[in-house]
Amino acid sequence: MSNPPSLSSFQSDKPLLDHLTIDLIFAILNHTFLNPIFAWLIPLTYRAQTFQYHHPPLYLSAAYAAFVTVLWIAKQVNRRLAYGTKREFDWMEEVVVITGGASGLGLLIAEVYGMRGVTVAVLDVREPEGGEARNVDFYKCDVGDRKQVEAVAKEIERDLGAPTVLINNAAIVNGKRVLELSAEEIETNFKTNLLSSFYTIKQFLPGMLKLNRGSIITISSVLSSIAPAQLSDYAASKAALKSLHSSLTAELADQPGIKTLLVTPGQLSTPLFYGVKTPSNFFAPVLEPVDVAKEIIAAIDGGLGGHISMPVYSRWIGVMEVLPASVQRFLRWASGADRAMAGFKGRKVLDQEGNKTW
């Protein structure tokens, strides 16, 4: 089997300084000082220089290396206990279904799997950007419409076989205050962002249970934990998705062959949030879809379940909920979260301007 294609061609051309973020610092630390192999090199180097075991540099560095090793082992044990064993993933036997896969993150994942020779079905109301990719079948479908999903599900099973990987990625953003939202916009938001996941799971999970293998990936958002101004409907739907994932994972606890994966990314540089500026590129960098796609694809390929949360700040955002209300209010003001949507334009304006962005 040939090596998987590189994702480097999808990388953005951001200015060099924009890559200097707290996430980069944490990544360097994880591969060096917080890596057991690297940590043990330090005491071994001292020992090679004939330092005695009672010398402070040697035993202190050895203690540090042992501490890092214990943390690494604890992390592996926690993952095993929380998410179980890996499932087997064979590219040639998998059928991947991606909702909202005509652009952005969904399209990127679809194209990568298509280039690998994996059978991929994309469900979207929009035509794929650049036309259909190799090994990617497009099904025009409003995933917020239950009857359309049911009809398309039958087509996919007839054309491609029973899906084994479901990526619920479809989403829309209105970017309006509560009183500015029409009833139709609210309903469409919840149908697309939330109910579509119920519809697809109900259609494709039975087939996974019969095969005793499958992966269900839920694309939520860091906004499921903190809801800024002008994102009430979007944040509410993403919070509900997180609850759906949690309950579904519990229901599938006795099905080790079926993995559930929750993804809660921060802001992505996709058309969905076109015009929104991050208050701090260092602490809250805008994610490139290729970076999120790499993590998702690696988890699927590895047969893993779990939770992908990036950038770094998104892993700790839940701590805000246990802080005093006054502290929470200050942090929201200091972070600029409730002012971030001031420049929001969205996909419609992007299309009118004739631009394209991942």
N, C-alpha and C positions, 0 to 999 in steps of 0.2 A: 504494500500500500504506500502510495506517495505521501510525502510530507504535506501538511496542511498549508494553504497559501498564506503569505504574509499579509498582515493588516497595515503594513507601513504605508501603502499607497493611499490609505484613507486618513492619514495624519494631517492635522491642520498646519498652517504656516504662521502660527502665533509668534509674536516677538519673543526673543530669548528670555527677557526678564519676566514675562508672563508665566514661564515654566517654574520660576522660583516661588514655591509655595510651601506651606507647612506640610502638605502631603508628601512633597519631594524629600523633605527633611526626615519625616517618619520612615519613608521607604528606604533611605540610606541607612538609618539606624537599624531597621529590621534586617538588613542584609549584612550588617557589620556588628556593632556592639551588642545587638539583641539576638544575634545568630549564634547558636551553641558552638558550631564549628569554629567560627571566628573567635569566640570568647575563649575557647580552650587553647587556641594558638598562643595566647599571651603567656599563661603559665608554662606551657611547653617550651616556649622560647627562653624564658628565664631558666628553666631546668637545663636546657641545652647549654646554657652559659655557666653551668655548674653551681647555680644557686642552691643552697640547702633548703630543705622543706620548711624550716622554721624562720626563714628570712621573710620579712613582711611583704615585699613585692610578690614573692611566689605564692604564699598562702592566701593573701588577699585576692590576688587575681584568680587563684583556683576556686576560692569561695564564690567570687562573682560568676565564674564560668559555671559552677555547680548550680547557682541560683537561676541563671539564664536557662540552663538545661531543664531544671524542674519546671519552670514556666512553660517551656516548649512542650514538655511531656503532658503537663496539665491541659494545655490547649488541645493537644491531639486526643486525649482521653475525653475531654468535654465534648468535642465534635462527635466522637464515636458514640458516646452515651446519648447525646441530644438528637443526632440525625441518623444513627445506625450505620450499617455497612454500605459500601458503594454498590451501585447497580452496574451491570455490564452495559456498555454502550458501543454498538457496532454501526458505523456510518451507513453501511450498505443495507441494514435492516431497519433503519429508523425513518419515520415520516414526521417531519416537523411542520407544525401549523403555527403561523404568526399572525396575530390580529394587528391592524395598524402597521402593516409591513410595507407600505408603499413609499415611505420616506423615513428619514431620521434613523433612530436606533434600530427599529424593526427591519428596515430595508437593509441596513448594514449587516445584521445577523443573517438575514435571508441570503444575501449575496455571498457571504463567507461560506455558509453551509452548501449553497448551490455550487460554488467553485470546488468544493470537496467531493461533489458527487452525491450528496445527501438529497433525498427527495424533500422538497419544500413547497408548502402551500401558503400563500399570502392572502389574507382576507382584508379588504379595504374598500371604501367607497371611492377613493381616488385611484387613478391609474398610476402604476409604479413610475417613479422618476427615472427617465432614461430607458423606459421599456422593460419588458420582462428579462430577467437575468437567466443564465444557463441553469437548468434543473430547478427553476423556480416557477411554479404554476400560480397564476393570479386568478383569484375568484372575487368578482365584484360583489360586495356584500356590506350592508349596513349592519354591523355586529350588534347594534343596539336594538335591532328588530329580531325578535325571537323566531318568527317564522322564516325569515331569510337565513338565519343561522342554521335552523333545522334542515332547510332545503340544501344549503351548501355543504353541510356535514355529510349528507347522503352522497352528494357528488364526489366529495373528496375520498370517501371510503370506496366508492365504486372506481374512481380513476387511479388512486394512489395506494389504497390500502388503509388499514386502521392507523390513525396517528398515534405516535408514541411520545412525542414531545409537543407540549402546548405552551406557547408563550403569549400570555395575555398582555399586550402592549398598547392596544388602542386607547387613545385619549384625546380630549379636546380641552381648550382653555378659553373661557369667555373674558376673564380679566376685568370684571365689572363689580361695582359695589352691589350689596344685596338689593337695595331699592331700584337699582338700574337694570337688574336681571328680569327678563320676561319669564313668564311661566314656561313657555316653550323652550327657552334656553336652559332653564333649570332641569327640565325633564330630559332634554337631549344630553346634557352633561352626565346625568346619572345613568341613562341608558347606555351611553358610549363608554364611560369610564368605569362603571360598576356592574350594571346588569349584564353587559356583554360577557363578563367573566363567568357569571353564573350559567349563562346560556351555553357557552363553549365547554365548560367543565361537564355540564350535564350531558352534552352530546358525545364528548370524546373520552371521558373517564371510564365508562363501562367497557370500552374496547381495551383500554389499558389494563383493567382488572382481569379481563379474559386472558390477555397475554402475560399477565403478572410482571409487567415492566412498563415504565413510563416516567416522564418528568413533567411537572406542571410549574411553570415559572410565572410569577405574578409581579408585574412592574408597577410598584406603588411610587412613593415619593417621600423625601424628607419632610415635605409639607403635610404629611399625614400626622406628624407630631407637633408641628408649629404652623398655624394657619395665618398667614399675613393678610393684611387688608386687600380687598379686591380679588381674593381667591377663595371665598367662602364655599362656593359650590365645588370647585376643583379639590380643595383640601378635604372637604367632607367625603367626597367620593374616594379619595386616596386613603383616608383613614378607614373607611369601610372595607376597602380592598385588603388592608392589612389584617383586619378582623376576619375577613373571609379566609385568608391564607392560614391564620392561626387555627381556626375551627376545622378547616379542611385537613390540615396537618394532623390534628388530633384524631380525626375520623379515619385517617389512613395509617395510623400508628401500627396496625397489625398487617400492613402491606409493605414489607421491606423492599419490594421490587419497584415501588412507585415513590419517587422523590418529589418533594415540594421545595421550591426556592423562592424566597422573597427578595426583591430588589428595591432598595429605597435610595435612589440617587438624589444628589442636589441638582442645581440648575444645569441643564445640558445646552450646548450650543446647537440647538435644533430650531426649526421654524416655529415650534410650539410656543416658545417664550421669546420670540423675536422682539428686540427693542428693550428688553429688561437688562439692566446693568447690575453686576454684583457690587455690593458695598465694599468688599475687600477681596481683591484677587489673591492675596497671600493666605488669609484665613478661610475664605469661602470661594475657592476658584471655580470658574465655570468649567464643567466637565466636557471633554470631547467624547462624542458617542463611541469612537473607536476604543477608548479606554474602558468604558462600561461594557461594551460588547466583548472585549477580551475576557473580562471577569466572568460574564455570563456563559460564554462559550466554554471556558475552562471548567466551570462547574458542571455544565451539562456533559461535556466530554468525559469528565472524571466520575460521572454517575453520582454526583453529590447533591444533597439537599442542604438547606441552611438559609443564611441571610447575607446578602451582599449590600453593604452600606458604604457609600463613598460620596464626597471626599471625607476626610478625617472628622470634621466637625459633626457630620451627620450621625456618627456612631455614638456621640455623647449628647445629642440634642434632647434625648429623653430625660436627662438629668434636670432640665428646666422645670419639669412637672413637680418635682419635690422641693423646689425652692420657694421661698415666700413670694406672694403675689407682687409685692413692691419690687423685689429683685428681678422677677420675670419681666415686669414692665420696663425696668431700666435696661435690661439686656436687649429687649426688643427695640428700644429707642437707640441704644448704642450701636446695634448691628445694622440698623437701617432697614430691617425686614419689612416694616409696614410702609416704607417709602419706595421699595424696590420696583413696584409695578407702575410707578409714575410714567415711565417711558415705554410701557408695553404697547406693542403694535400688533403682534400676532401673525399667524399664517396668512390671513386674508390680505393684510397690507404688504407682506412679503411677496405674495403672488402678484399683486398689483404693480409692485416695483420691479418685478421681473428678475429678482435675485434668487440665488440658490445657496442654501447652507445646510450642512448636516445637522 
